Amino acid sequence: MPDNQTSETPNQHPTPLSFSEAQARAKRAGSRLELPAFETTPEALKAAMEQAIQEANQRLDRLAALPAAELSFASTIRELDDLCYPANLAANRIYLIKETSPDASMREQATDLIKEFQDWAVGLDYREDVYRSIRAYADTNPQLEGEDDRLFNDTLRDYRRAGLELAPEERKAVEQLRKDLSRVSTDFDANITKATAKVQFTREDLEGLPKDFLDQEDLINEERKYELEANVTWHFVTVMENAISEDTRKRMKMARYTLAADQNIALLNEILRLRTLISNKLGYASWADYKTETKMAGNGATAIQFLKELNEGLNTKFDAELESYRAIKAEETKNPDATLKVWDWRYYANQLKKRRYEVDTEQLRTFFPYEGALRGMFQTYENIFGLVFSPLEAPYKWVEDLQLYLVSDAETTEPLGTFYLDMFPRKGKFNHFAQFGLIDGKRHPNGDYQRPCVALICNFPTPAEDKPSLLSHNEVETLFHEFGHALHSLLTQANHSRFSGTSVPRDFVEAPSQMLENWVWDQDVLDTFAADYRDETKKIPADIIARLKEARLATIGTFYKRQLSFGLLDLELHSVSDPTKVPDVLEVSNRIIADVFMASPEGTAFVASFGHLTGYDAGYYGYAWADAIAADMAVVFEESPKRYFDTEIGRRLRDEIYAPGDSRDVNESIAKFLQRPRSIKPFLKSVGINTED
């Protein structure tokens, strides 16, 4: 039996490992396993950031002073990647605190420090003395190979994109603009996180919502009214999908679509102005062209054309779906002339599933208790990727229900990384679902490999004292998706941190996770873990899964048209070429959403809380772009006799997609996984577009 391997079956770890034991195991394998040293006071946060920046600056000074005889790849290009690493770790840690700390003073201090870090990071690009050393080494025309050559070329490209080839005064102007942009963007994000939207309802207002939801005493205030939060996604979606009262749905939608509007519209206008100015000064027609240059699309026009063609292809299906919803509304309201509003579509899509396909998504929650879904996902990914997930004793917890796990290779027992799970909503917490990187994988100069650490930050339904957290099928899909990002980070083998894990082009980064969503639509996979929490002998009947798939196809045009509206408004806002003519962001966003999807309620400002505009700016199209790749990748499993249990294909996915990260062109990684030319047909088929000639 391999070193320290137990005979336990997957997920049967009665006693959590100590972290010191896991570290010792990593050391024997030539790896480093570490956890973030989380600060617990605002003063400690500030000291940590100051120290990280000071130490990085000292190394930058040494790099800048290198004599010609000492210029080498290790002393310049790799050193630049290495010296930024500790500072990035501090920033990752502080960014997570900003989004998750229960202490408002910690969140506020972290927000301020992230602005300082971003200022420093921007300024790093404009250290002319450092650039002179990098340029002097580049002028020796070094002969590099593989990942080192990629790092060399990407580093020079980054300097060009920062404006280091501009005249000094223009260069300084770009540097200041980028610092201004970082500060404004951080404020935009912070306003979204801080925004709350409590809406009070009577029990009659909430007719149609599941009894389990309505029985939660923590949702009822002293006046015996339900106090729901539109900023909490599962509150919002539960109301929008189930409330019979149109007024209730409208009130919830209005609250959601006015989050942070008072502060963020002005900030967004300034963000767009700054981005356009920067792109102009760097020689790009628009921010969309600047941002897509390093992605698979290559330019803004290609991204826009992709979305427009898909939008056109979906029009007929989308119109038919809306008419189906409208017909149900006409019947339900006894008004043959009833019109469908944007606050209606989730509810009537749900009604369509119930009526035509006899699928009640809320009733399916009983088959997906959170703990069971988590164990099932763990077992699924352990099996196909050759992994073991073991609970660890967390030395520090920022919230009591936090969990920490170790990921190990099943064959060698080598630790591959660690991940935290912070899975339920609370005041002041990031209110969506995401993976946050904490420690990036990289190879240290002595050959040791730094294993990664990540955190999964989610907002699933909170468990009650007498009842577990029950997930919808869609939430299980989200769980499998987000953990796919964690796997991408944790299974990395990239030598340089800038290529580690999910540091791939933004229009590819979602593809591996989107592909894994297919697992929760497979009957055989679901049978391994989905069971009624009250009687685990009861599985989801096969005919329900079949109807669920039919219902998904019957409403998928609505889903994608909504996605496309967001992608197109993002690209149009970022296709401006004149900073003095930044359009009215509300007018543009509302117009595009109305043209492509459904009109937003009058007086609302969805775009004010559209957080992707500061993370996926000119990149939201990447979700659909990556979906096309994901569907093609999923076919590899679907065509296998073992389908989603094929461990050989799973290992190929691990080795060819997850392990390389961005250490090679992702087109090469995709080709090595597919072992055939790419095709868009699986994606078009999945959204109901006829691909027959």
N, C-alpha and C positions, 0 to 999 in steps of 0.2 A: 504494500500500500504506500502511495507517495507520502512525502514528508507532511506530518501533522494532519493527514486526511482522516476525517471521521467516517464512520460507517452509517451515519444518519442519512435518511432520505431527504431530498430537497424540502426546505421549509420546516424541517423538524429540528429546531435548535432550541431546546428547552432553556438553556442558560446562555445569556449573551456573552460573547467573547469580550475579554478586556482589551482595550485599545493597545496596551503594551504588548499583549500576545500577538495581535495582528501586526504591529510594527516589527516585532522580531521575525515573524514569518516573511514579511516583505524584505527585511535586511538580508535574510538568507538567500533570497531570489535576486539580489542586486538592485532592489528598488527602495525608494523612500516613501513611507506612508506618513502623512501628517494631517492634522486638522487645523482649521483656522483658530488663531488665538483671539477670540472675540473680546473686544473691549466692552466694559460694562458701565462706564461713565462718560459724559460728554468730554471731560478733560482728557481721559485716556484716548478717546477717539482723535482728538486734536493732536495729542502728542504722537500718536502712531502715524498719522498722516505726515506730520512735520518731519519725523525721523525718516520715513520711507523716501520722501522727496529729497531730503538732505543727503542721504546715502547714495541715491541715484545721481544727484548732481556731482558728488565727489567722483564717481566713476566716469561720468561724462567729461569732467575736467581732465581726467587722466587720458581718456580716449582722444580728446582734442589735442593734447600735448604730445602725442606719440611722434617720435622721430621717424623719418622715412624708412630707416632700416628695420623698424619694428612693425611696419604695417603688414598685416596678414588677415586672412578671413577670420581667424579666431580673435584677433585683437580689435577688429573693426565691426564687421557685419554681425558675427555671432555675439560679440560683446554688447552691441547695441540691443540685441534681443534679450541677452542675459541680464543686463543692468536694469532694464525696465520691469523685469519679472517680479522682484519683491514689491516694487511700487504698485504694480497692477494687483498683486495679492491684497495689499492694504485697501486699495480702492474697491476691489470685489467684495471684501468683507464689510466695508463701510456702506457700500451700495445696498447690500442685503439688509443691514441694520436700518437703513433709511426706509426700506420697504416692509420690514417685518417687526421692528421693535415695538413692544407694548407701551414703551415710554415715549411720550410725545417730545420730551426734551432731547432724547437720543435721536429721534427721527429728524428733528430740526437741525441739530448740530451736524448730523450725517449729510443732510441736504446741502448745507453750507460748505462742508468739506469736499463733497463731490464737485461742487463748482470750482473750488480751489485746485483740485486734482486735474480737472479738465483744462483749466487755464495752464497748468504746468505741462500737461500732455501736449497741448497745442504748441506751447513755447518750445518744447523739445524739438519739434520739427524745424524750428528756426534758429537753432544753435549753429550759427555759421562756422564756428570753429570746429564743431563736431563734423559738420558736413564736409569741411575741407579735408579732414582725415579720411572720411568715407570716399570722397571723390578721388583723393590721391591714390587710395588702394584700387579703386575702380580703373584708374588710368593705367595701372600695371597690366590690364587685360588678363586677369586670373583665369585659369582653366579649372572650372569647378564642375561638379556633376550632381545629378539628383536633387535632393532636398536643399543642399547647400547652394547650388546654382539658382534654385527657385527663390531662396531667401535673398540672395545677392540681387537678383533682378527686381524682386518686389520692393526691396528697400530703396533702390534707385528710383523706381516708379513712384513710390510714396513721396520721396523728396520732390520729384517733378510735380506731382499733384498738389503738394503743399505750396508750390510757388518758388522753390529755391533757385530756379533758373530765371526768375524775374529780376528786374532791377531792384536795388536795395529798398527804395522807398515804396515800391509796389509790394514787395515781399512783406515789409512791416505792416502795410495796410491790410493785407490778407490775414496776417497773424492776429491782428487786433480784431478783425471781423469774426474770425473763428472763435476767439475767446468770448466775444459778445454773444455769438450764437450759442455756445455751450451754456452760458449762464441763463439765457432766456429759455433754452430748451429744458434745462433742469427745473426752472420755475414752472414751466408748462406741465411737466410730468408730476411735480410735487402737488400742484393744484388738483390734478386728477385723483391722486392717491388720497388727498385730504378731503375731497368733496364727498359729502353725504347727502342723501336724499330720502328722508323718512316720510312715508306716506301713511296716513291713518285710514283704516277701513273698519267697518262693522263686519260681523260674521256674514250678514246678508250680502254685503258688497262682494264677498269672496266665495259666493256660491259657485260650486263647480271644482274648487280646489280640493285636493285629496284630504281625507280626514286626518291622516298622519301629519300633514302639514299644519292643519288647523288646530290640532291638539297640542301643539308646542306652546307651553305656557310662557316661555321666554319671549314670544312674539307679541304677547298681550301686555298693554301698559296698565297704569293704575286706573284709567278710565274704562278699562275692559274693552278697549279697542285694539285691533291688530295694528302694530306699528312695523311696517315692512320697509326695507331699505332698497330703493331702486338701484343703488350703486353696488349692491351685493348680487352677483349674477344669478345665483340659484333662486333668490327671492324673485327677481325680475322675471326670469324665464318661467318659473312655476305659475306666476300670475298670468303672464301673457299667453301661456299655452292652455290654461284651464278656466280662467274666470269667465263665467257666462255673461256678466255685466259688461257691456261695451264701455260704459263710463269708467268702470274700474280699470279696464285695460288702457283706456286713453290716459287716465291720470297717472298710471305707472309709466307709460311711455313718455309722457310729458316730463315727468320727473327725471327719468333716465337721460332724456335728450336735452336737458338743460344743465347737466352737471358741469360745473366750472365755467359756465358760459360768460359770467360777468368778468372773470379774469383772463380767460384763455383766448378769446377772439382777438383781442389786441395783441397778445403775445404771439399768436399764430401769424398775424399780419407781419409782425416784426421778424419772426423766424423766416418767413418767405422772402422778405426784402433782403435780409442778410444772406440767405442762401443764394439768391440770384446775383447779388453783388459779388460774392465769392466766386461763383462759377464763371461770371463774366471776366473777372480779373485773372482767372486761371486759364482763360482761353476756350471755355466751353459755352455752347449756346444757351444752356440751361442747367439747373441743378439735376434734372432728370438724366441728362447726358453725362454729367460728372459722376453721379452715383452709380449708373449702370455700366460705366466703362469697365469696372473690375468684376462684373457679374457675367453670367452666361448670356444674357440678352445682348450686352455690349453697348447698347445705346437706347435712349428713350423711345425713339420711333419704333424699334423692334418690339419693345414691351407693349406699347400702345396698340400696335397692329395685332399682336397676339390676343390682347383682351377684346379688341373690337371684333375680330373674326369669331371668337368664341361667343361673344355677346350676340352677334348676328345669328349664329347657329342655334342659340337657345331661345330666340324670340318666340317661335311658334309654340314650343313646349311650355314656356313660361306663361304665355297668354292663356293656354288651355288650363294650366294649373290655377291661375287666378280666377278664371271663370268657374272652375269647380268649387273653389272656396266661396265665390260670390253666390253661387246657386244654393249652397248650404245656408249662407247668411239670409238669403231671401226666404228660404223655407222656415228658418228658425225665427225670423222676425216677422214673418207673414207680410213681407213687403216685397213684391216682385221687382220693384225698381231699386232695391237696396244696392248701395255701392260699397265696395271694399276699401277700407282705410288701412294705413300702415300698422295701426295697432290691432288689426284684425288677423293678419296673415298667420301668425303662430297659432292662434286659437283655432282657426278654421282648417289649417293644415292638420292639426291634431284631431279635429272632428272628422276630417276626411279619412284619416288612418283608422279611427274608431268605426266609422260607418261602413266604408267601402271594404276595408281590409280587416275589420274587427280586431284592431290592435290598439290597446290602451297602454300607452307608454308609461303612465303613472303606476298602473298595476304591475308592470314588469319590475318595478323597484324592489319588490319583495325577493326577487331572485338575485339581487346584487347588493347584499350588505357590504359595506366598504371593506371590512377586514377580509371577507371571502373573495371579493374582487381583487384586492391587493395580493392575497396569497395565490390566487389563480394566475394573475399576471406574472408574479415572480416565477411560478412553476413553468409557465409557458416559455418565458425568456431564458430561464435556466436550461431548459431542455434543448431549445433550438440553437442557442448560442454557446452551450457548453460552459455554464456559469453556476456559481453557488452564491446566494445572498444570505448573509448571516447577520443577525442583530448584534449591535455593539453597544457597550455602555458609553453613553455620551458624557464626556467630562463636563460639558457646559450645555445648558438648555436655555434658549431665549423665551421659550414658552413650555409649559409643563407637558403637553401632549406631543412634543417633538420626538421623533424617532431617528436613530442613526443606524446605518447598515454598511457592512463591508461586502464588496463584490470580489469574488475570487475565481480563478480559472478552475473548472471542475477537475481537470486532469492533473494539473501540477500543483494545485492549491495556492499558487502565487496570488497575493492580493493585487487587484487591479485598480482599486479606488474605493471611495466611500461616498455615501449620499445621505443627506438629511431629508426627512419628510415633515413638512409643516402644511397640513392638509385642510384645515377648517378656518372659516372666516372669523375675524374679530375686528374691533375698532382700530382704525389706523393702519391696517394691513393692506398690502397690495391686493386688489380686489378681482384679479382674474386668475389665470393658470399659466405658469411658466417655470422653466428651469433656469436657475441662477448659477453661473459658474463661480467657484470660490478659489480652487487651486487648479491651474491648468497643467496638463501633462507636458513633460519636456525631459530631455536627457541632459544631465549636468555634465560639466567638463570632465569629471572623473569617471564618467560612464554610467553612474547610477541613474535609474529612471525615476523621475518624480511622478508618482501616481496621483491622479486627479481627485478632487472633491467637489461635489455639486450639491445644490439644494433644490428640491422640488417644492414650489410654493403654490398651493392650490386653495380652492374655496368650495369644497364639497359640503353637502348638507351636514350640519352639526348633529352628532348623536345625542339622543336623549337618555335619561337615566334608565328608562325601561325599554329602550328600543335603539338598535344600532343605526348608524348613518346608512340610509338606503339610497343607492345611486340609480339614476336613470340609465338606460342603455347608452344614451348619448354621453353621459358623464363617464361611463366605463370606457367608451371610445376615447374620450379626452385623457383618461388615466393612461391608457396604453400609448397614446400619442406623446404625451409629455414625458413619460418615462423613456420613450424612444430617444428623445433629446439627451436624457441622462446617459443612456447607453452610448450614444455617439461621443459624448465627452469622456466617459469612463473607459471605453475600450480603445482609446487612442494609442498609437505607437509613434506619433510624429516626434521627431527629434527636437524641433524648435517650437517654442510655445505659441508663436503667431500662427502656426499651422495646426494646432492641437484641436482635436474633437470637432466641435461645431463651428470652428473658424473657417468655414467654407463660404463660397458666394451665397448671398442672401436668397437668391432665387433657386438655390438647391437645398439650403439647410433644412427646409421642412420636408423634403421628399422622403428621407428614410423613416421619419416619424409618421408621415401620412400613410406610407405603405403599411405600417404596422396596425393601422386602424382596421385593415381587412380582417385581422384575426378575430375581432369581436363580432364579425358577421358570419362566422363559420360555425355551423352546428356542432361539429366534433370538438372544436376548441371550447365553445361555451359549455359543453357537457362536462368538461373537466373541472369546472368551478362554479358555474351559475346554478344555484339551488335556492329554493325557498328557505329563508332563514328560520321559519317556524317549523319546517319539516324538510330536512336536507335530502330526503329521498325523492322529493319532487323536483324535476328538471323542467326547463322550458320546452314545451312540446315543439317538435320539428315544424309543424304546420304554422306555428306562431312566428318562428324565425323566417319561414318562407314568406309569410304575409308581411313581416317587418321589412324584408328586402323589397317587396313589391311596393309597399307604402313609401319607402325611401326613394325609389325610382319615380314614384308618382309626385313627389314634392321636391326633387333635387334641382329642378330648374329654378325654383324660388330661392333655394340656398345659394346657387351659383350666381344668379343675377344680382343678389345682394352683395356677394363678394366682389363681383365685377364692378358694381357701382362704386365700392370703396376703392378698388384699384384704379379705376379711371379718374376719380376725383383726385386721388393722390398724385397721379401722373400729370393731370392737367394743372394742378396747383404748382407743380414743380417744373412745368415746361415753359414758364414765363421767361422771357429773354431780356426784359427791361425792368430793372429794380424800381424805377419810378412809376411803373404801371402794374404793380402787384394788384391782382383783382380782388374784389370783395369776396373773402373766403366763404362767407355765408351764402352769398348768391351762387357762387360756383358749385359748392358742395351740394346745396339744396337742388340746384338745377340738374346736376348730373345724377344724383340719387333718384330724382323724380323721373328723369328720362330713361334711365336704365332699370330702375327698380320700382319704387313707390314713393310718392311725395311724403316728405317729413311733415309732421304737424306744424302748423303755422305758429311762429313765435319760439320755435326750438332751435337748438344749435348743436346737432350731433357732433359736428366736427370739433367742437371745443373739448370733448372728452375722448377723441379718437387718438388714443395714445400711440398707435403705430406710426403716427406722423413724426415722432421723434426717434423711433427705433427702426422703422421700416420705411423711412422717407424715400419717396420715389422707388419703393420696393415692395409695396403691398401686392403688386401683380404677381410677386414670387410665389404666393400661395397657390394660385391656379397653375402657374408655370411648373412648380414642383409637383402639384397633383398629377400633371400629365406624365411626369417621370415616375412618380410613385405607382401609378396604375400599371405602367409598363413593367416596373420591377416586380410588382405583386404577381403578375402573370407567370413569372418564373416559378414561384411556389405553386400557383394554381394548376399549372400543367404537369407538376410532378405527381407521381403515383402516391406519394406520402403527403402531398399538399402542404398545409401549414405546419406539419410536424417534421418536415425534411431537414434533418440536422446537417446534412452535407451542404445544402444551399444556405442554411443559417450560418454555417461557418464561413462560407464564401462571402456572405453579406458582412459578417464581422471583419474578415480580413481585407476585403476589397473596398468597402464603403466606410465602415466605422474606423478601422485602424489608421488608414492614411490621413484622414482629415483633409486638410488642404495642402498636404506635402507634395501632391502632384495634381495635375489638372483633373477636375472632377469628371470631365468627359471621359478621360481614361479610366477612372474608377468605375463609372457607370458601364462602360464597354466591357471591362473585365468581369463585372458582376453578371451582366446580361448574357455575355458570350454570343451576342448577335447584334445587328443594327437596332437602334432605337425606333420605336413606333408610337404614334399618338393615337392609334386606333383603340387600344384598350381604354384610354381615358374618354374618348368620345362616346364609346359604347356605354361606359359607366354613367354618363350623364344623359343618356337617351337620345344621342344624336346618331342618326343612321349613317353608317360608314360604307354602305354598299354602293357600288357604282351604278 
